[in-house]
Amino acid sequence: MPRYEYRCRSCGSTFELNRPMRESGDPARCPDGHDDTVKLLSTVAVSGRSGQPAAGGGCCGGACGC
């Protein structure tokens, strides 16, 4: 089940919820009981050794010779 991150506009805390994708946009109550929350945009970073960006993969990675 996907995990979504939310931020409470009332108290500023961030929290995560595991919920089905169909419920990702539904209201979420913060752990302190506030209802004014917003779903945060999650980003996934993939890096190579020493924090360098990972290379390759797909046509735009240079493997196709375009």
C-alpha positions, 0 to 999 in steps of 0.5 A: 500500500502506498505511503503518503506524506501530509502537512498540518496547516494548523500546527505545522507537523508532517506525518505519513499515512499508508492508504490506497491510491484511491484515498490519497486525496481524501482528507487526512487528520493530523496526529494532533486532531487537526483537519486542515491538512495538505498532501505533500508532493513526494520526490524520489532521488536516485543517485550513484556513488558519492552522491553523483547522479545515476547515469544510463537507462532508456534512450536519453541515457545515451545507450541508444546512440541518438 
